[in-house]
Amino acid sequence: MLRKIAYWGTTGLVGIATLAAGFSYLIAAPEAIENFRHVGYPQQLRVLLGIGKLAGAIVLLLPRLPTLKEWAYAGFTFMWIAATVAHYLAADGKSLLPVALLGMLAVSYVTRPADRRGFAKSMLANGSSPLPAAGSTASVVASFALDEQ
């Protein structure tokens, strides 16, 4: 039960934050325009990130779509790492918000239910291990070499 609360609490906060930011980017809110100018990003990137934030937040909040959820988690991770670096280099003191959002995103990712998992679930569906057992790599290479002869 605690895991479910942690998942929906962090996913909800991430979803609300990214939906709000995405809308402010797309309606060209003065604060969004100034923030992009301040860190040296072009305004075209504001529009692209606005679309990406809206799409990613919707995908995270909707049921199913596990592969798209993986892409949304990855996209938000890259975006907030870039935002942290940009705000740090601009020395504007706003670099902690993306770090906090990254932390919430990590909790959301780790606590997500099995039906919201993508790649790892499909990879392990046949009972295989994500990594080969010790020594099995050599046997695979040896059998491949024997097949080639």
N, C-alpha and C positions, 0 to 999 in steps of 0.2 A: 504494500500500500504506500509506504514512504517513497519507494522508487517511482511509482506512478505520479505522486504529488510533485516530486522533484522534476520529473520529465515535463509534465504539463505546466508547472510553474515557470520553469526556465524557457520552455518552448514558447509559451504564451508571451513572456516578456520580450524574447528575441523577435517574435512575430510582430508584436505591437511596435517595438522600436524601429524595425526595418520597414514596416508599412508606413509609419509616420514619416520617416526619412525619405522613403521612396516618393511619397506624395509631395513632400516639400521640394524635392529635387525637380519633379516633373511640373509643378505649378510655378517654378522659378521664384520661390520664396526669397526675399532679399537676403536673409541670413545664409541660405544655402549658396547663393551666388557669391556672397562675400567670403564664405569659408573656402570655396574652391579657388577664388582669386588669391586669398591669403596664403594658401599652401602651394600655389603655383600650378594647379591643375586647370586644364582647359574646360570651358563650359560644356563642350560636347560630351565630355566624360560624365558630367553631372546627369545628363539625360540618359546615357547608357546605364549608369549605376542606378538611376531611379527605376528604370524598367527592370533591371536585374534584381533590385531589392524587392520590388512588388511581386515579381514572379517567384522568387525564392521564398518569401514569407508565405505566400499562398500555398506553395508546394509543401512547406514544413507543416502547415496547419491542417491541410487536407488529409483524409485517410488514403491509404494505399500509395501508389507511385514511389516505391522504395528506391528505384534507381535515380529518379529525379531528386529525391531527398538527399541522396549521397552527393549529387552535384551541387545542390543548394548548400549543404554543409561545407563542402570544399570551397565554393564561391565566396561564402561569407567569411570563411577563414582567411582566404587570400585578401579579401577586401579589407578586413579589419587589421590585418598585419600591415598592409600598405597605409591605412589610415593612421595607425600608431606611429609608423616611421615618419609619415608626412607631418603630423602634428608635433612630434618630437623635434624634427629638424626645423620647423617653423618656430619652435620655442614659445608656443602659445598656451601651454599648460593644459591642453585638451587631449593629451595622449592617454589618459587613464580610462576614458569612456570606452574606446575600442578594446582595451585590455579587459575591462569588466564584461563587455559583450562577448569577447572570446571565451572568457571563463564560463559564462552562462551557456554559450553554444557548446562548449565541451561537456558540461553536465547534461545538456539535452541529448547530445550524441551518445554518451555513455549509458544513459538511463532509458533510452528509447525502447519501446516494446519490440518483440520479435517480428511482429507483422509490419513494422516500419523500418526494418533493416533490408538493405539491398544486396550489395556484392557479397558480403561475408555470409549471409544466409544462403544465397544461391550457390556459393562456392562450397559450403559445407553440407548442402542438402543431400548429397550422395554418400555422406558419412566419411568423406576424405578429410585429411588434415590439411590446414593451410600451408604447412611446411613439411617437407619430407622427413621421415624418421632418420636418425643418425645412421649413416652407412648406406642408406638407400640410394643416394645420389650416385655413388660409385657403381652400384649394381645397374642403375638405369643407363649410365654411360657405357658400361661394359656390354650390356645387352644391345644397345644401339650400335656399338662398334662391331659386335658379332653379326648383327643383321646386315651391315654394310658389306661384309666379306662375301 
